Amino acid sequence: MSRDNYQTSYAEGRALLRTREQRLLYGALAAALVVAPFAIPTFYVGEASFIFIMCIASLGLMTLTGFTGQVSLGQAAFLGIGAYTHAQLLTLGLPLPLSLLAAAFAAGLAGLAVGLPAIRVSGLHLAVVTLAFAIVTEHVAGRWKTVTGGHSGLAVPDPVLFGFSFGGPRPFYFLCLAMLALVLWLLLNLMRSATGRAFVGVRDSEAAAQGLGIHVARTKVLAFVISAAVSGLAGALLAHQTQFITPESFGLALSLQLVLMVFIGGMGSLRGAIFGALLIGMLPSLISLAKPLLPARIGSQFGLELFVYGAVLVFFVLLEPRGINGRWVRIRSALDEFPLRRRGGFRRQKAYLRSERG
């Protein structure tokens, strides 16, 4: 990861709400999110809740992959652990806040169990380890019928807090929005702390990080734990979204979607995790809306969704490797410098930074 990406990801948390323009922008965004469920149809309120959950899961994976450089293809397993833990504890009568914390804690323990042996490998080998963990977790959930209900599934009780049910579309929307805001605030503070800088240092160069006194193995394991805990919280909310969970809900397809969110959004950026989750989360609905407009021979083709996902990935790999956040940074820079911005300035800056790294 280049120095400009590091500065961008670090400045995200450090400079948040420092200027009047930022306060106005984020204030307007917050007001729009609060008003939205009363102005849009109920179906889209549910879709927005799902996107909020995917944003939380994407933030969890970004902590691991985007900031520490550890590839995970088994993130859906942590969502599943959080979902099943939350559903069982709610059934036993545990209050909603404690159940959500327990779901995150259980997923964090699973992340610790995976992270301890996984620190010995990296790259493709680490991806295979996490993939194997996800496959094993899915099979265990399918056969442990007394706890998970097996492949028959498990019903999830409505979320209730102080006698008020969050099971309706609008109350659940605000619950997911509050959880997303909390997770984003916590991760922003984490990334501007010494621990967050240690994450980035390990990602950029393990040897240099170790030379600076950073305990590389401990930092990697901590990233696994935090990432898994955040994913477990997302899994608990996803259980309420679906109201009925099965092992197949947390399979390889969900893990690959999360990887797409992180990569397409922009590696090493919490904002990028949000952007990626928004795009990938809205794609199924956009595809459904576009199918009637396409020729019947194309719209009825099996696997059209997979083709669109692949096309989006190829587009970003070839034309926008920095992701949506990279494009957002360019647009914002152009607006800040307008009308004095000169064509090709960003390209020259990139070349300078590459030569500086050697």
Salt bridges, closest charged atoms under 4 A:
ASP4 OD2 - ARG322 NH1 3.15
GLU12 OE2 - ARG271 NH1 3.42
ASP204 OD1 - ARG203 NE 3.05
GLU206 OE2 - LYS220 NZ 2.62
GLU248 OE2 - HIS151 ND1 2.58
GLU305 OE2 - LYS291 NZ 2.91
GLU320 OE1 - ARG327 NH2 2.67
GLU337 OE1 - ARG341 NH1 3.66
GLU356 OE2 - ARG3 NH1 3.25
